[in-house]
Amino acid sequence: MEIAADPPETGEPGGTGVVDHPASAEVLATVVAAESVLSKRFGARIRLAEPEDLGGSERSIVLRVKVAASPFSLPRTLAVKRYVERPDTGSRDSWVREAVSYQLFTALAAEDRMCPELFAHDRGTSLLVLEDLGRAPTLAEKLHGDDARVAEGALLSWARSLGRLHASTAGREADFDALLRRLSPPKSKDPLTVDGPIAVEALPLLLRTEYGVATSDAALDAARATLALLDTARHRAFSPSDSCPDNNLITNRGVRFLDFEGGCVRNILFDAAYLTVPFPSCWCAYSLPPGMTDAMLAAWRAEIRVMWPDLDDDEVLLPRLLDAQVFWVWLTTWQYLTVPDVEQLGSGGAVARPHQADVLVARWAGLAAAARRAKSAAVAEHAESVVTALTRRFGERSLPLYPAFD
């Protein structure tokens, strides 16, 4: 969610101050819908004004609005998100997941709320009215800044916050499921359960066809074994699903997670892999300096060890973390080879992003190194053969460091 600069104020005094925006009709409709759902929620008319575009996507409009008139004690500004795609495009499932995710956290104590508070939601208009977290910088902005110490602190704070998010939502899957049932559950509670198995079975043929890489039976068996993480009843908690740097705000109250379109309860090792890959679902990811991932992993473990003391044991954690890494590398490579327009895999944010081939090579090289450390020869040999083939196709590649560390 990109934070925009102050826009010029337009519109009639006392009316809905719609800014000059190419989709001003959609903006106006979003403001009117938000006024309606808030008025129903609180039982009295609430008027909103001066909408500011916060940078949504093709799927949604995200605004900051001023509370111009209200008989209740509401914040001065609110954030409004409305899904604008047709219901048959999957946006309804995304809205349900996001609404339920915010409901789950809003029900927690304030100190355990790791995201904006939900003030109102409406299924008919696919609308969310949320706490406005202001103009805090994102983790992406810190990583693309010019201060390595500030970027390092932001990463460690984010890793600790991710651990706190997991620990505070452990054992709440039944609550999450109950909230889903009230809003008509999506076709799949966890998006990874759809694409993950498909990717594991399809990738060997794609690698052979595209790059001439053979996948041994042992390497395929290892990849298939990672699917057990999707079904295990242990180590489960809430996952933001897409915790890319631009979806995390660094506020004076700590890190706040945004964008729960894929929010679900699943095995926390899928999120832990964000610390070691890093950011496996993000094609805007750069590399980190030596030792950074170990420090991030230690910060995360410090928060989750009370809930899952077994994960404080390397013999328990590291094999599962390698499984999560294998899963993500196979899944994202399959996406790279099957998405018709590969540019769709890029970040929608304003920050620069590396070449996707650099990201792909770095992920397979990282997997090879991790597998060698874990003495998983079949996984390491397969990953090394993919790196060789990618280098043959794209030339020598090197994923640069985030600018703050360069």
VOGU-243637 format. One record per residue (C-alpha): residue number from 1; residue in three letters; x negated, z, y negated. Coordinates in steps of 0.05 Angstrom, whole numbers, plus 5000, padded with zeros to 4 digits. Layout:
N
+------+------+------+------+------+
! mimi ! gunu !   xx !   zz !   yy !
+------+------+------+------+------+
!  NUM !  ALA !    X !    Z !    Y !
...
+------+------+------+------+------+
END
This chain:
406
+------+------+------+------+------+
! mimi ! gunu !   xx !   zz !   yy !
+------+------+------+------+------+
!    1 !  MET ! 5000 ! 5000 ! 5000 !
!    2 !  GLU ! 4963 ! 4977 ! 4938 !
!    3 !  ILE ! 4971 ! 5019 ! 4876 !
!    4 !  ALA ! 4986 ! 4976 ! 4816 !
!    5 !  ALA ! 4967 ! 4985 ! 4743 !
!    6 !  ASP ! 5020 ! 5006 ! 4693 !
!    7 !  PRO ! 5068 ! 4948 ! 4682 !
!    8 !  PRO ! 5101 ! 4930 ! 4616 !
!    9 !  GLU ! 5169 ! 4963 ! 4607 !
!   10 !  THR ! 5227 ! 4915 ! 4602 !
!   11 !  GLY ! 5302 ! 4918 ! 4607 !
!   12 !  GLU ! 5356 ! 4950 ! 4563 !
!   13 !  PRO ! 5346 ! 5023 ! 4543 !
!   14 !  GLY ! 5383 ! 5067 ! 4591 !
!   15 !  GLY ! 5391 ! 5011 ! 4642 !
!   16 !  THR ! 5351 ! 4991 ! 4703 !
!   17 !  GLY ! 5284 ! 4972 ! 4672 !
!   18 !  VAL ! 5265 ! 4914 ! 4717 !
!   19 !  VAL ! 5194 ! 4889 ! 4706 !
!   20 !  ASP ! 5177 ! 4816 ! 4701 !
!   21 !  HIS ! 5169 ! 4801 ! 4775 !
!   22 !  PRO ! 5176 ! 4736 ! 4814 !
!   23 !  ALA ! 5226 ! 4769 ! 4860 !
!   24 !  SER ! 5263 ! 4807 ! 4804 !
!   25 !  ALA ! 5330 ! 4797 ! 4838 !
!   26 !  GLU ! 5303 ! 4831 ! 4901 !
!   27 !  VAL ! 5273 ! 4886 ! 4858 !
!   28 !  LEU ! 5339 ! 4898 ! 4823 !
!   29 !  ALA ! 5376 ! 4898 ! 4890 !
!   30 !  THR ! 5326 ! 4949 ! 4916 !
!   31 !  VAL ! 5335 ! 4995 ! 4856 !
!   32 !  VAL ! 5411 ! 4991 ! 4861 !
!   33 !  ALA ! 5409 ! 5006 ! 4935 !
!   34 !  ALA ! 5363 ! 5065 ! 4923 !
!   35 !  GLU ! 5410 ! 5093 ! 4870 !
!   36 !  SER ! 5468 ! 5086 ! 4918 !
!   37 !  VAL ! 5434 ! 5121 ! 4977 !
!   38 !  LEU ! 5408 ! 5177 ! 4933 !
!   39 !  SER ! 5476 ! 5188 ! 4902 !
!   40 !  LYS ! 5507 ! 5192 ! 4971 !
!   41 !  ARG ! 5453 ! 5238 ! 4995 !
!   42 !  PHE ! 5460 ! 5288 ! 4937 !
!   43 !  GLY ! 5534 ! 5279 ! 4921 !
!   44 !  ALA ! 5525 ! 5258 ! 4848 !
!   45 !  ARG ! 5503 ! 5197 ! 4810 !
!   46 !  ILE ! 5428 ! 5188 ! 4804 !
!   47 !  ARG ! 5400 ! 5134 ! 4759 !
!   48 !  LEU ! 5332 ! 5101 ! 4768 !
!   49 !  ALA ! 5292 ! 5059 ! 4719 !
!   50 !  GLU ! 5226 ! 5024 ! 4705 !
!   51 !  PRO ! 5210 ! 4997 ! 4775 !
!   52 !  GLU ! 5137 ! 4983 ! 4787 !
!   53 !  ASP ! 5112 ! 4938 ! 4843 !
!   54 !  LEU ! 5065 ! 4977 ! 4889 !
!   55 !  GLY ! 5048 ! 4917 ! 4931 !
!   56 !  GLY ! 5091 ! 4909 ! 4993 !
!   57 !  SER ! 5087 ! 4851 ! 5041 !
!   58 !  GLU ! 5127 ! 4791 ! 5065 !
!   59 !  ARG ! 5168 ! 4842 ! 5104 !
!   60 !  SER ! 5182 ! 4893 ! 5050 !
!   61 !  ILE ! 5187 ! 4910 ! 4976 !
!   62 !  VAL ! 5153 ! 4975 ! 4954 !
!   63 !  LEU ! 5167 ! 5003 ! 4885 !
!   64 !  ARG ! 5153 ! 5064 ! 4843 !
!   65 !  VAL ! 5215 ! 5083 ! 4803 !
!   66 !  LYS ! 5228 ! 5133 ! 4748 !
!   67 !  VAL ! 5285 ! 5182 ! 4758 !
!   68 !  ALA ! 5321 ! 5168 ! 4692 !
!   69 !  ALA ! 5382 ! 5213 ! 4703 !
!   70 !  SER ! 5398 ! 5265 ! 4756 !
!   71 !  PRO ! 5437 ! 5331 ! 4758 !
!   72 !  PHE ! 5387 ! 5356 ! 4809 !
!   73 !  SER ! 5315 ! 5377 ! 4806 !
!   74 !  LEU ! 5281 ! 5314 ! 4832 !
!   75 !  PRO ! 5209 ! 5291 ! 4820 !
!   76 !  ARG ! 5197 ! 5249 ! 4758 !
!   77 !  THR ! 5183 ! 5188 ! 4800 !
!   78 !  LEU ! 5198 ! 5165 ! 4871 !
!   79 !  ALA ! 5173 ! 5111 ! 4918 !
!   80 !  VAL ! 5223 ! 5062 ! 4947 !
!   81 !  LYS ! 5211 ! 5016 ! 5006 !
!   82 !  ARG ! 5262 ! 4964 ! 5029 !
!   83 !  TYR ! 5254 ! 4916 ! 5087 !
!   84 !  VAL ! 5276 ! 4847 ! 5067 !
!   85 !  GLU ! 5267 ! 4805 ! 5130 !
!   86 !  ARG ! 5326 ! 4784 ! 5172 !
!   87 !  PRO ! 5346 ! 4836 ! 5224 !
!   88 !  ASP ! 5328 ! 4788 ! 5281 !
!   89 !  THR ! 5255 ! 4785 ! 5261 !
!   90 !  GLY ! 5236 ! 4854 ! 5285 !
!   91 !  SER ! 5239 ! 4887 ! 5217 !
!   92 !  ARG ! 5296 ! 4932 ! 5241 !
!   93 !  ASP ! 5252 ! 4962 ! 5295 !
!   94 !  SER ! 5197 ! 4973 ! 5243 !
!   95 !  TRP ! 5246 ! 5007 ! 5196 !
!   96 !  VAL ! 5272 ! 5052 ! 5251 !
!   97 !  ARG ! 5202 ! 5074 ! 5270 !
!   98 !  GLU ! 5183 ! 5087 ! 5198 !
!   99 !  ALA ! 5247 ! 5125 ! 5181 !
!  100 !  VAL ! 5241 ! 5169 ! 5243 !
!  101 !  SER ! 5167 ! 5182 ! 5230 !
!  102 !  TYR ! 5181 ! 5206 ! 5160 !
!  103 !  GLN ! 5240 ! 5248 ! 5184 !
!  104 !  LEU ! 5195 ! 5281 ! 5236 !
!  105 !  PHE ! 5143 ! 5301 ! 5183 !
!  106 !  THR ! 5194 ! 5321 ! 5130 !
!  107 !  ALA ! 5222 ! 5372 ! 5180 !
!  108 !  LEU ! 5153 ! 5405 ! 5186 !
!  109 !  ALA ! 5125 ! 5459 ! 5142 !
!  110 !  ALA ! 5095 ! 5431 ! 5077 !
!  111 !  GLU ! 5024 ! 5447 ! 5099 !
!  112 !  ASP ! 5034 ! 5405 ! 5162 !
!  113 !  ARG ! 5064 ! 5346 ! 5126 !
!  114 !  MET ! 5011 ! 5292 ! 5126 !
!  115 !  CYS ! 5052 ! 5238 ! 5092 !
!  116 !  PRO ! 5102 ! 5230 ! 5035 !
!  117 !  GLU ! 5166 ! 5271 ! 5040 !
!  118 !  LEU ! 5228 ! 5231 ! 5057 !
!  119 !  PHE ! 5285 ! 5241 ! 5006 !
!  120 !  ALA ! 5336 ! 5191 ! 5034 !
!  121 !  HIS ! 5343 ! 5132 ! 5080 !
!  122 !  ASP ! 5397 ! 5081 ! 5095 !
!  123 !  ARG ! 5403 ! 5039 ! 5157 !
!  124 !  GLY ! 5450 ! 4988 ! 5126 !
!  125 !  THR ! 5400 ! 4967 ! 5072 !
!  126 !  SER ! 5336 ! 4984 ! 5112 !
!  127 !  LEU ! 5316 ! 5029 ! 5055 !
!  128 !  LEU ! 5270 ! 5090 ! 5049 !
!  129 !  VAL ! 5264 ! 5135 ! 4988 !
!  130 !  LEU ! 5200 ! 5174 ! 4990 !
!  131 !  GLU ! 5156 ! 5222 ! 4951 !
!  132 !  ASP ! 5112 ! 5186 ! 4902 !
!  133 !  LEU ! 5040 ! 5206 ! 4915 !
!  134 !  GLY ! 5017 ! 5178 ! 4849 !
!  135 !  ARG ! 4955 ! 5137 ! 4836 !
!  136 !  ALA ! 4908 ! 5168 ! 4886 !
!  137 !  PRO ! 4855 ! 5122 ! 4913 !
!  138 !  THR ! 4858 ! 5096 ! 4984 !
!  139 !  LEU ! 4804 ! 5106 ! 5036 !
!  140 !  ALA ! 4791 ! 5031 ! 5029 !
!  141 !  GLU ! 4775 ! 5039 ! 4955 !
!  142 !  LYS ! 4726 ! 5095 ! 4971 !
!  143 !  LEU ! 4692 ! 5052 ! 5024 !
!  144 !  HIS ! 4688 ! 4993 ! 4977 !
!  145 !  GLY ! 4661 ! 5035 ! 4920 !
!  146 !  ASP ! 4589 ! 5048 ! 4901 !
!  147 !  ASP ! 4579 ! 5120 ! 4922 !
!  148 !  ALA ! 4557 ! 5132 ! 4994 !
!  149 !  ARG ! 4567 ! 5207 ! 4990 !
!  150 !  VAL ! 4638 ! 5200 ! 4965 !
!  151 !  ALA ! 4653 ! 5149 ! 5020 !
!  152 !  GLU ! 4623 ! 5195 ! 5073 !
!  153 !  GLY ! 4665 ! 5253 ! 5048 !
!  154 !  ALA ! 4728 ! 5211 ! 5049 !
!  155 !  LEU ! 4715 ! 5188 ! 5121 !
!  156 !  LEU ! 4703 ! 5259 ! 5145 !
!  157 !  SER ! 4765 ! 5284 ! 5109 !
!  158 !  TRP ! 4806 ! 5227 ! 5140 !
!  159 !  ALA ! 4779 ! 5244 ! 5210 !
!  160 !  ARG ! 4796 ! 5318 ! 5202 !
!  161 !  SER ! 4865 ! 5299 ! 5175 !
!  162 !  LEU ! 4878 ! 5253 ! 5234 !
!  163 !  GLY ! 4861 ! 5312 ! 5280 !
!  164 !  ARG ! 4908 ! 5357 ! 5242 !
!  165 !  LEU ! 4963 ! 5305 ! 5246 !
!  166 !  HIS ! 4954 ! 5302 ! 5322 !
!  167 !  ALA ! 4952 ! 5378 ! 5330 !
!  168 !  SER ! 5013 ! 5390 ! 5286 !
!  169 !  THR ! 5056 ! 5340 ! 5324 !
!  170 !  ALA ! 5035 ! 5358 ! 5395 !
!  171 !  GLY ! 5095 ! 5374 ! 5438 !
!  172 !  ARG ! 5144 ! 5341 ! 5390 !
!  173 !  GLU ! 5159 ! 5279 ! 5430 !
!  174 !  ALA ! 5229 ! 5303 ! 5448 !
!  175 !  ASP ! 5244 ! 5313 ! 5374 !
!  176 !  PHE ! 5219 ! 5243 ! 5358 !
!  177 !  ASP ! 5260 ! 5213 ! 5414 !
!  178 !  ALA ! 5323 ! 5250 ! 5390 !
!  179 !  LEU ! 5313 ! 5222 ! 5321 !
!  180 !  LEU ! 5304 ! 5152 ! 5350 !
!  181 !  ARG ! 5370 ! 5157 ! 5388 !
!  182 !  ARG ! 5407 ! 5173 ! 5323 !
!  183 !  LEU ! 5382 ! 5108 ! 5291 !
!  184 !  SER ! 5386 ! 5061 ! 5351 !
!  185 !  PRO ! 5319 ! 5061 ! 5387 !
!  186 !  PRO ! 5274 ! 5000 ! 5381 !
!  187 !  LYS ! 5262 ! 4955 ! 5441 !
!  188 !  SER ! 5195 ! 4990 ! 5453 !
!  189 !  LYS ! 5179 ! 5059 ! 5427 !
!  190 !  ASP ! 5104 ! 5044 ! 5427 !
!  191 !  PRO ! 5085 ! 4973 ! 5406 !
!  192 !  LEU ! 5022 ! 4977 ! 5448 !
!  193 !  THR ! 5063 ! 4979 ! 5512 !
!  194 !  VAL ! 5086 ! 4907 ! 5499 !
!  195 !  ASP ! 5022 ! 4870 ! 5480 !
!  196 !  GLY ! 4972 ! 4914 ! 5517 !
!  197 !  PRO ! 4989 ! 4894 ! 5589 !
!  198 !  ILE ! 4998 ! 4821 ! 5569 !
!  199 !  ALA ! 4929 ! 4820 ! 5535 !
!  200 !  VAL ! 4894 ! 4851 ! 5595 !
!  201 !  GLU ! 4922 ! 4799 ! 5644 !
!  202 !  ALA ! 4914 ! 4739 ! 5597 !
!  203 !  LEU ! 4845 ! 4750 ! 5567 !
!  204 !  PRO ! 4801 ! 4730 ! 5626 !
!  205 !  LEU ! 4830 ! 4660 ! 5628 !
!  206 !  LEU ! 4824 ! 4654 ! 5552 !
!  207 !  LEU ! 4752 ! 4676 ! 5554 !
!  208 !  ARG ! 4736 ! 4626 ! 5608 !
!  209 !  THR ! 4772 ! 4570 ! 5573 !
!  210 !  GLU ! 4748 ! 4583 ! 5502 !
!  211 !  TYR ! 4677 ! 4610 ! 5514 !
!  212 !  GLY ! 4660 ! 4596 ! 5587 !
!  213 !  VAL ! 4657 ! 4671 ! 5602 !
!  214 !  ALA ! 4673 ! 4694 ! 5673 !
!  215 !  THR ! 4706 ! 4762 ! 5681 !
!  216 !  SER ! 4686 ! 4798 ! 5745 !
!  217 !  ASP ! 4737 ! 4834 ! 5787 !
!  218 !  ALA ! 4704 ! 4900 ! 5769 !
!  219 !  ALA ! 4710 ! 4886 ! 5695 !
!  220 !  LEU ! 4783 ! 4866 ! 5702 !
!  221 !  ASP ! 4798 ! 4928 ! 5743 !
!  222 !  ALA ! 4766 ! 4971 ! 5689 !
!  223 !  ALA ! 4810 ! 4938 ! 5636 !
!  224 !  ARG ! 4872 ! 4947 ! 5679 !
!  225 !  ALA ! 4855 ! 5020 ! 5688 !
!  226 !  THR ! 4859 ! 5031 ! 5613 !
!  227 !  LEU ! 4934 ! 5017 ! 5616 !
!  228 !  ALA ! 4942 ! 5086 ! 5647 !
!  229 !  LEU ! 4932 ! 5113 ! 5576 !
!  230 !  LEU ! 4999 ! 5082 ! 5558 !
!  231 !  ASP ! 5036 ! 5123 ! 5609 !
!  232 !  THR ! 5000 ! 5189 ! 5615 !
!  233 !  ALA ! 5039 ! 5251 ! 5597 !
!  234 !  ARG ! 4977 ! 5288 ! 5572 !
!  235 !  HIS ! 4944 ! 5285 ! 5504 !
!  236 !  ARG ! 5005 ! 5258 ! 5468 !
!  237 !  ALA ! 5023 ! 5266 ! 5395 !
!  238 !  PHE ! 5047 ! 5225 ! 5336 !
!  239 !  SER ! 5006 ! 5163 ! 5319 !
!  240 !  PRO ! 5011 ! 5125 ! 5253 !
!  241 !  SER ! 4996 ! 5065 ! 5296 !
!  242 !  ASP ! 4960 ! 5028 ! 5240 !
!  243 !  SER ! 4912 ! 5076 ! 5206 !
!  244 !  CYS ! 4871 ! 5023 ! 5170 !
!  245 !  PRO ! 4834 ! 5047 ! 5108 !
!  246 !  ASP ! 4885 ! 5019 ! 5059 !
!  247 !  ASN ! 4940 ! 5060 ! 5092 !
!  248 !  ASN ! 4908 ! 5127 ! 5076 !
!  249 !  LEU ! 4910 ! 5159 ! 5007 !
!  250 !  ILE ! 4856 ! 5209 ! 4987 !
!  251 !  THR ! 4896 ! 5259 ! 4945 !
!  252 !  ASN ! 4879 ! 5326 ! 4915 !
!  253 !  ARG ! 4920 ! 5357 ! 4971 !
!  254 !  GLY ! 4881 ! 5320 ! 5025 !
!  255 !  VAL ! 4891 ! 5255 ! 5061 !
!  256 !  ARG ! 4961 ! 5228 ! 5065 !
!  257 !  PHE ! 4979 ! 5174 ! 5116 !
!  258 !  LEU ! 5023 ! 5115 ! 5096 !
!  259 !  ASP ! 5058 ! 5057 ! 5130 !
!  260 !  PHE ! 5091 ! 5080 ! 5195 !
!  261 !  GLU ! 5121 ! 5013 ! 5215 !
!  262 !  GLY ! 5091 ! 5024 ! 5284 !
!  263 !  GLY ! 5096 ! 5100 ! 5283 !
!  264 !  CYS ! 5106 ! 5129 ! 5352 !
!  265 !  VAL ! 5085 ! 5185 ! 5400 !
!  266 !  ARG ! 5030 ! 5163 ! 5447 !
!  267 !  ASN ! 4962 ! 5182 ! 5475 !
!  268 !  ILE ! 4918 ! 5207 ! 5418 !
!  269 !  LEU ! 4857 ! 5172 ! 5448 !
!  270 !  PHE ! 4883 ! 5106 ! 5419 !
!  271 !  ASP ! 4875 ! 5137 ! 5350 !
!  272 !  ALA ! 4809 ! 5171 ! 5367 !
!  273 !  ALA ! 4781 ! 5101 ! 5380 !
!  274 !  TYR ! 4791 ! 5088 ! 5305 !
!  275 !  LEU ! 4733 ! 5135 ! 5295 !
!  276 !  THR ! 4685 ! 5100 ! 5342 !
!  277 !  VAL ! 4701 ! 5026 ! 5339 !
!  278 !  PRO ! 4718 ! 5034 ! 5279 !
!  279 !  PHE ! 4789 ! 5016 ! 5257 !
!  280 !  PRO ! 4803 ! 4973 ! 5318 !
!  281 !  SER ! 4869 ! 4944 ! 5295 !
!  282 !  CYS ! 4840 ! 4923 ! 5228 !
!  283 !  TRP ! 4806 ! 4856 ! 5215 !
!  284 !  CYS ! 4783 ! 4883 ! 5147 !
!  285 !  ALA ! 4736 ! 4933 ! 5180 !
!  286 !  TYR ! 4661 ! 4934 ! 5165 !
!  287 !  SER ! 4607 ! 4973 ! 5201 !
!  288 !  LEU ! 4587 ! 5046 ! 5188 !
!  289 !  PRO ! 4517 ! 5076 ! 5180 !
!  290 !  PRO ! 4483 ! 5109 ! 5240 !
!  291 !  GLY ! 4511 ! 5177 ! 5257 !
!  292 !  MET ! 4576 ! 5168 ! 5217 !
!  293 !  THR ! 4621 ! 5157 ! 5278 !
!  294 !  ASP ! 4591 ! 5218 ! 5313 !
!  295 !  ALA ! 4605 ! 5261 ! 5252 !
!  296 !  MET ! 4676 ! 5234 ! 5247 !
!  297 !  LEU ! 4689 ! 5247 ! 5320 !
!  298 !  ALA ! 4663 ! 5319 ! 5313 !
!  299 !  ALA ! 4710 ! 5330 ! 5253 !
!  300 !  TRP ! 4769 ! 5304 ! 5293 !
!  301 !  ARG ! 4752 ! 5347 ! 5354 !
!  302 !  ALA ! 4747 ! 5409 ! 5311 !
!  303 !  GLU ! 4821 ! 5401 ! 5293 !
!  304 !  ILE ! 4849 ! 5383 ! 5362 !
!  305 !  ARG ! 4809 ! 5429 ! 5407 !
!  306 !  VAL ! 4859 ! 5486 ! 5401 !
!  307 !  MET ! 4915 ! 5442 ! 5428 !
!  308 !  TRP ! 4873 ! 5404 ! 5478 !
!  309 !  PRO ! 4812 ! 5447 ! 5496 !
!  310 !  ASP ! 4794 ! 5399 ! 5553 !
!  311 !  LEU ! 4778 ! 5345 ! 5502 !
!  312 !  ASP ! 4721 ! 5390 ! 5476 !
!  313 !  ASP ! 4686 ! 5373 ! 5542 !
!  314 !  ASP ! 4647 ! 5307 ! 5537 !
!  315 !  GLU ! 4658 ! 5294 ! 5611 !
!  316 !  VAL ! 4733 ! 5293 ! 5597 !
!  317 !  LEU ! 4735 ! 5260 ! 5529 !
!  318 !  LEU ! 4682 ! 5205 ! 5532 !
!  319 !  PRO ! 4708 ! 5166 ! 5593 !
!  320 !  ARG ! 4777 ! 5166 ! 5562 !
!  321 !  LEU ! 4749 ! 5145 ! 5495 !
!  322 !  LEU ! 4713 ! 5087 ! 5529 !
!  323 !  ASP ! 4779 ! 5067 ! 5561 !
!  324 !  ALA ! 4812 ! 5066 ! 5493 !
!  325 !  GLN ! 4754 ! 5024 ! 5466 !
!  326 !  VAL ! 4760 ! 4974 ! 5523 !
!  327 !  PHE ! 4835 ! 4970 ! 5511 !
!  328 !  TRP ! 4828 ! 4956 ! 5436 !
!  329 !  VAL ! 4773 ! 4905 ! 5444 !
!  330 !  TRP ! 4811 ! 4866 ! 5497 !
!  331 !  LEU ! 4876 ! 4870 ! 5458 !
!  332 !  THR ! 4847 ! 4847 ! 5391 !
!  333 !  THR ! 4807 ! 4792 ! 5423 !
!  334 !  TRP ! 4870 ! 4766 ! 5456 !
!  335 !  GLN ! 4904 ! 4769 ! 5388 !
!  336 !  TYR ! 4846 ! 4731 ! 5357 !
!  337 !  LEU ! 4854 ! 4676 ! 5409 !
!  338 !  THR ! 4929 ! 4671 ! 5409 !
!  339 !  VAL ! 4953 ! 4681 ! 5338 !
!  340 !  PRO ! 4968 ! 4610 ! 5313 !
!  341 !  ASP ! 4941 ! 4623 ! 5243 !
!  342 !  VAL ! 4881 ! 4669 ! 5252 !
!  343 !  GLU ! 4883 ! 4686 ! 5178 !
!  344 !  GLN ! 4945 ! 4726 ! 5193 !
!  345 !  LEU ! 4899 ! 4777 ! 5226 !
!  346 !  GLY ! 4866 ! 4792 ! 5159 !
!  347 !  SER ! 4882 ! 4850 ! 5114 !
!  348 !  GLY ! 4937 ! 4840 ! 5065 !
!  349 !  GLY ! 4901 ! 4884 ! 5015 !
!  350 !  ALA ! 4861 ! 4865 ! 4954 !
!  351 !  VAL ! 4793 ! 4886 ! 4980 !
!  352 !  ALA ! 4744 ! 4836 ! 5008 !
!  353 !  ARG ! 4740 ! 4829 ! 5084 !
!  354 !  PRO ! 4685 ! 4805 ! 5130 !
!  355 !  HIS ! 4688 ! 4742 ! 5171 !
!  356 !  GLN ! 4730 ! 4753 ! 5233 !
!  357 !  ALA ! 4675 ! 4726 ! 5278 !
!  358 !  ASP ! 4630 ! 4782 ! 5252 !
!  359 !  VAL ! 4683 ! 4834 ! 5270 !
!  360 !  LEU ! 4694 ! 4804 ! 5339 !
!  361 !  VAL ! 4620 ! 4802 ! 5357 !
!  362 !  ALA ! 4610 ! 4873 ! 5331 !
!  363 !  ARG ! 4667 ! 4900 ! 5373 !
!  364 !  TRP ! 4640 ! 4869 ! 5438 !
!  365 !  ALA ! 4569 ! 4891 ! 5422 !
!  366 !  GLY ! 4594 ! 4962 ! 5408 !
!  367 !  LEU ! 4632 ! 4961 ! 5473 !
!  368 !  ALA ! 4571 ! 4939 ! 5511 !
!  369 !  ALA ! 4529 ! 4995 ! 5481 !
!  370 !  ALA ! 4583 ! 5048 ! 5495 !
!  371 !  ALA ! 4591 ! 5024 ! 5567 !
!  372 !  ARG ! 4516 ! 5026 ! 5578 !
!  373 !  ARG ! 4514 ! 5098 ! 5554 !
!  374 !  ALA ! 4572 ! 5115 ! 5600 !
!  375 !  LYS ! 4537 ! 5079 ! 5659 !
!  376 !  SER ! 4596 ! 5032 ! 5666 !
!  377 !  ALA ! 4555 ! 4971 ! 5688 !
!  378 !  ALA ! 4613 ! 4923 ! 5700 !
!  379 !  VAL ! 4643 ! 4934 ! 5631 !
!  380 !  ALA ! 4574 ! 4930 ! 5597 !
!  381 !  GLU ! 4554 ! 4866 ! 5633 !
!  382 !  HIS ! 4620 ! 4832 ! 5616 !
!  383 !  ALA ! 4616 ! 4853 ! 5543 !
!  384 !  GLU ! 4544 ! 4828 ! 5538 !
!  385 !  SER ! 4564 ! 4761 ! 5567 !
!  386 !  VAL ! 4620 ! 4756 ! 5515 !
!  387 !  VAL ! 4570 ! 4772 ! 5459 !
!  388 !  THR ! 4524 ! 4718 ! 5485 !
!  389 !  ALA ! 4580 ! 4667 ! 5486 !
!  390 !  LEU ! 4605 ! 4686 ! 5417 !
!  391 !  THR ! 4535 ! 4680 ! 5389 !
!  392 !  ARG ! 4528 ! 4612 ! 5421 !
!  393 !  ARG ! 4594 ! 4591 ! 5387 !
!  394 !  PHE ! 4586 ! 4624 ! 5319 !
!  395 !  GLY ! 4511 ! 4633 ! 5313 !
!  396 !  GLU ! 4476 ! 4700 ! 5301 !
!  397 !  ARG ! 4527 ! 4747 ! 5270 !
!  398 !  SER ! 4518 ! 4813 ! 5235 !
!  399 !  LEU ! 4576 ! 4856 ! 5211 !
!  400 !  PRO ! 4555 ! 4884 ! 5144 !
!  401 !  LEU ! 4563 ! 4957 ! 5124 !
!  402 !  TYR ! 4620 ! 4979 ! 5080 !
!  403 !  PRO ! 4597 ! 4965 ! 5009 !
!  404 !  ALA ! 4591 ! 5040 ! 4992 !
!  405 !  PHE ! 4536 ! 5046 ! 5045 !
!  406 !  ASP ! 4502 ! 4980 ! 5032 !
+------+------+------+------+------+
END
